[in-house]
Amino acid sequence: MPAPEFLVELRRHVGHDELWLPGVVAIVVRDVPADAPAWQTPEVLLVRNADSGAWTPVTGIVEPDEQPHDAAEREIREETTVEARAAALLGVGASGTVTYPNGDVASFVESAYRLEVVGNDEPAAGDDETLDRGWFQVAQLPAMDPRFRLLCADAVAQLRRPDTFRPRMGWAKRRR
């Protein structure tokens, strides 16, 4: 799906200048079946970004009046056609500055969620933002940004040990 209409309108006024936007990272986790071999690890749903060619969890922009967990569910549906429900908040933090191929610059404060499949779990082309999509065992993730690897690991940790899970996102070392 192209940029949300509110963002297109905002860009008419500010051009390519940096914007501070709310975003989501949606990590769908499929746990290992009880009868699976011991070497098998949980799987996460990833997409290969059309702009950069990089593998990532599904990410997106929260639209006006939309709750972040609803945005995570919507983005999963739009980019993969998988039906998933937000199950846990993994953390909230700043992602850093992104410069898009068209010259737009944005920084995001992202809410990261673990989602669980509630319907169709076979990913398919949902839009033109992704080149490919698929399930990957967390022990065999493709090369990706370290922050996304951390979030995938956190999603599995939260699934497996919700009572002891502590978010790492947004807990950057503070200056004294």
C-alpha positions, 0 to 999 in steps of 0.5 A, a space after each residue: 500500500 502506498 503512503 497513507 493519504 494524511 502523509 501525502 498531504 503533509 508532504 505537500 507542505 513540508 517537502 522532504 524534511 524530516 518528520 517524526 511519525 508513529 510506527 509499528 513493527 509487527 512480528 508474527 510468531 508461529 510456535 513449534 508443534 508439540 511433536 516437532 523435532 528437538 532442533 526445530 525453533 519457532 518461526 517468524 513471518 518476514 517480508 523482503 522490502 521493495 525499496 531496499 531488498 532487505 528482509 524485515 518484520 512487517 513495519 508500517 505507519 500508524 494512521 490518524 485515530 488508529 490504535 498501534 496494535 490495530 495498525 500492526 494487524 492491518 499492516 500484516 494483512 496488507 503486506 502478507 494477507 495473513 490474519 493475525 492478532 496482536 498478543 503482546 507489546 514488546 516495547 516502544 522506542 525510537 528507530 532512528 532516521 530513515 531516508 527513502 528513495 524519493 528523498 523523504 526523511 522520517 524518524 519513527 517512534 515504534 511500538 513493537 508487537 508480537 502477533 499470533 495467527 488467527 486465520 490464514 497463515 500462508 503468506 501471499 502478495 498483498 501489496 507492492 511494498 514487498 518483493 517476497 514474504 515467508 516464515 523463517 525459523 528464528 535460528 535461521 533468520 536471513 541477514 537483517 538489521 540487528 534491531 530486527 533480529 533483537 525484536 524477533 528474539 524478544 517476540 519468541 522470548 515473550 511467547 515462551 516466558 511471558 512472566 519474566 520477559 523484559 523489553 529491551 527496545 527503548 532501553 538505550 544506554 542513558 547518558 549520565 
